[in-house]
Amino acid sequence: MTGGAGFIGNYLVDRLMSKGFDVIVLDDFSSGSMKNLDSPVGKSNFRLVNGDVRNKNVVKKALKNVDVVDRLKRGEEPIIHGDGEQTRNFVFVGDVVDTYLRAMKSKNFAGDVINVGAGVEVSINRLANVLTELPNLHGVKFVYAEPMAVDIRRSCPDLSKAERLLGYKPEVSLRKGLAMLFRELRVRRP
Ligand SMILES: NC(=O)c1ccc[n+]([C@@H]2O[C@H](COP(=O)([O-])OP(=O)(O)OC[C@H]3O[C@@H](n4cnc5c(N)ncnc54)[C@H](O)[C@@H]3O)[C@@H](O)[C@H]2O)c1
């Protein structure tokens, strides 16, 4: 699995290993972290290959005896750049991981490129509101700052291909996902 030391990747590694898969992670640690691999490292069904997926030899090394290949971050006082009306597509990591698992098992899916997301456009202001409604974030104040030099105004992927090929439907709402994420962060952080 490429990118296994990344944010999404490490969840997928954990999920696959808990299902009994042997997992090989290929990651160049350009944005990933060894900390994300604390739990699988040292287990007999886990192997780590440190390298760039664009390097054929590295991939060959990682793929030795492999039958499953898949591909696949966090602040102080929160800052909202610009007016906060730019939109994003916040999908729960568990929904993304489920999709990858579906793709691995699906007979209709071979080398297809699909969008994975929540399918709901959410402004950063709306996100900030939902966050401040979480029990442990009550009273948090967001500060507005200059817009980012390059920023996408709207982001909303078309999920119809994922739905058609994989029956993909994101299941966890923004509010529920954020509540779960914050509970998990507290557990996972020392
Ligand atoms: N985070 C999200 O909410 C989200 C939602 C949907 C889709 N995605 C997509 O999923 C993918 C992973 O997102 P993420 O948040 O886990 O990012 P991430 O930066 O945490 O993870 C990416 C991983 O890939 C590794 N990597 C990058 N280039 C590499 C290379 N050339 N060779 C080997 N390893 C390499 C990095 O070191 C890192 O461990 C991205 O394509 C992202 O656009 C992310």
The ligand as an SDF file (V2000), in Angstrom:
LIG
                    3D

 44 48  0  0  0  0  0  0  0  0999 V2000
   -7.3520   13.7610    3.9010 N   0  0  0  0  0  0  0  0  0  0  0  0
   -8.5560   13.7760    3.3140 C   0  0  0  0  0  0  0  0  0  0  0  0
   -9.5660   14.2760    3.8650 O   0  0  0  0  0  0  0  0  0  0  0  0
   -8.7640   13.1300    1.9420 C   0  0  0  0  0  0  0  0  0  0  0  0
  -10.0810   12.8700    1.5020 C   0  0  0  0  0  0  0  0  0  0  0  0
  -10.2680   12.2290    0.2520 C   0  0  0  0  0  0  0  0  0  0  0  0
   -9.1580   11.9310   -0.5490 C   0  0  0  0  0  0  0  0  0  0  0  0
   -7.9040   12.2210   -0.1190 N   0  0  0  0  0  0  0  0  0  0  0  0
   -6.7810   11.8600   -0.9780 C   0  0  0  0  0  0  0  0  0  0  0  0
   -6.1640   10.6870   -0.3970 O   0  0  0  0  0  0  0  0  0  0  0  0
   -4.7460   10.7440   -0.6160 C   0  0  0  0  0  0  0  0  0  0  0  0
   -3.9950   10.6700    0.7340 C   0  0  0  0  0  0  0  0  0  0  0  0
   -4.3990   11.7700    1.5770 O   0  0  0  0  0  0  0  0  0  0  0  0
   -3.7820   11.9420    3.0460 P   0  0  0  0  0  0  0  0  0  0  0  0
   -4.6060   13.0030    3.7370 O   0  0  0  0  0  0  0  0  0  0  0  0
   -3.6200   10.5940    3.6780 O   0  0  0  0  0  0  0  0  0  0  0  0
   -2.3560   12.5900    2.7020 O   0  0  0  0  0  0  0  0  0  0  0  0
   -0.9340   12.3760    3.4780 P   0  0  0  0  0  0  0  0  0  0  0  0
   -0.0150   13.4560    2.9640 O   0  0  0  0  0  0  0  0  0  0  0  0
   -1.1340   12.2810    4.9650 O   0  0  0  0  0  0  0  0  0  0  0  0
   -0.4640   10.9580    2.9550 O   0  0  0  0  0  0  0  0  0  0  0  0
    0.1700   10.7540    1.7180 C   0  0  0  0  0  0  0  0  0  0  0  0
    1.2680    9.7150    1.9610 C   0  0  0  0  0  0  0  0  0  0  0  0
    1.8930    9.3930    0.7170 O   0  0  0  0  0  0  0  0  0  0  0  0
    3.3140    9.4570    0.8910 C   0  0  0  0  0  0  0  0  0  0  0  0
    3.8770    9.8120   -0.4250 N   0  0  0  0  0  0  0  0  0  0  0  0
    3.7120   11.0010   -1.1310 C   0  0  0  0  0  0  0  0  0  0  0  0
    4.4000   10.9400   -2.2940 N   0  0  0  0  0  0  0  0  0  0  0  0
    4.9830    9.7020   -2.3310 C   0  0  0  0  0  0  0  0  0  0  0  0
    5.8320    9.0490   -3.2840 C   0  0  0  0  0  0  0  0  0  0  0  0
    6.1990    9.6370   -4.4310 N   0  0  0  0  0  0  0  0  0  0  0  0
    6.2420    7.7930   -2.9860 N   0  0  0  0  0  0  0  0  0  0  0  0
    5.8610    7.1610   -1.8410 C   0  0  0  0  0  0  0  0  0  0  0  0
    5.0760    7.7270   -0.9090 N   0  0  0  0  0  0  0  0  0  0  0  0
    4.6290    8.9770   -1.1530 C   0  0  0  0  0  0  0  0  0  0  0  0
    3.5570   10.5260    1.9520 C   0  0  0  0  0  0  0  0  0  0  0  0
    4.8130   10.4090    2.6120 O   0  0  0  0  0  0  0  0  0  0  0  0
    2.3660   10.2510    2.9280 C   0  0  0  0  0  0  0  0  0  0  0  0
    2.6930    9.2590    3.8800 O   0  0  0  0  0  0  0  0  0  0  0  0
   -4.4860   12.0620   -1.3730 C   0  0  0  0  0  0  0  0  0  0  0  0
   -4.4760   11.7570   -2.7430 O   0  0  0  0  0  0  0  0  0  0  0  0
   -5.6980   12.9290   -1.0440 C   0  0  0  0  0  0  0  0  0  0  0  0
   -5.9450   13.8940   -2.0500 O   0  0  0  0  0  0  0  0  0  0  0  0
   -7.6680   12.8050    1.1380 C   0  0  0  0  0  0  0  0  0  0  0  0
  1  2  1  0
  2  3  2  0
  2  4  1  0
  4  5  1  0
  4 44  2  0
  5  6  2  0
  6  7  1  0
  7  8  2  0
  8  9  1  0
  8 44  1  0
  9 10  1  0
  9 42  1  0
 10 11  1  0
 11 12  1  0
 11 40  1  0
 12 13  1  0
 13 14  1  0
 14 15  2  0
 14 16  1  0
 14 17  1  0
 17 18  1  0
 18 19  2  0
 18 20  1  0
 18 21  1  0
 21 22  1  0
 22 23  1  0
 23 24  1  0
 23 38  1  0
 24 25  1  0
 25 26  1  0
 25 36  1  0
 26 27  1  0
 26 35  1  0
 27 28  2  0
 28 29  1  0
 29 30  1  0
 29 35  2  0
 30 31  1  0
 30 32  2  0
 32 33  1  0
 33 34  2  0
 34 35  1  0
 36 37  1  0
 36 38  1  0
 38 39  1  0
 40 41  1  0
 40 42  1  0
 42 43  1  0
M  CHG  2   8   1  16  -1
M  END
$$$$
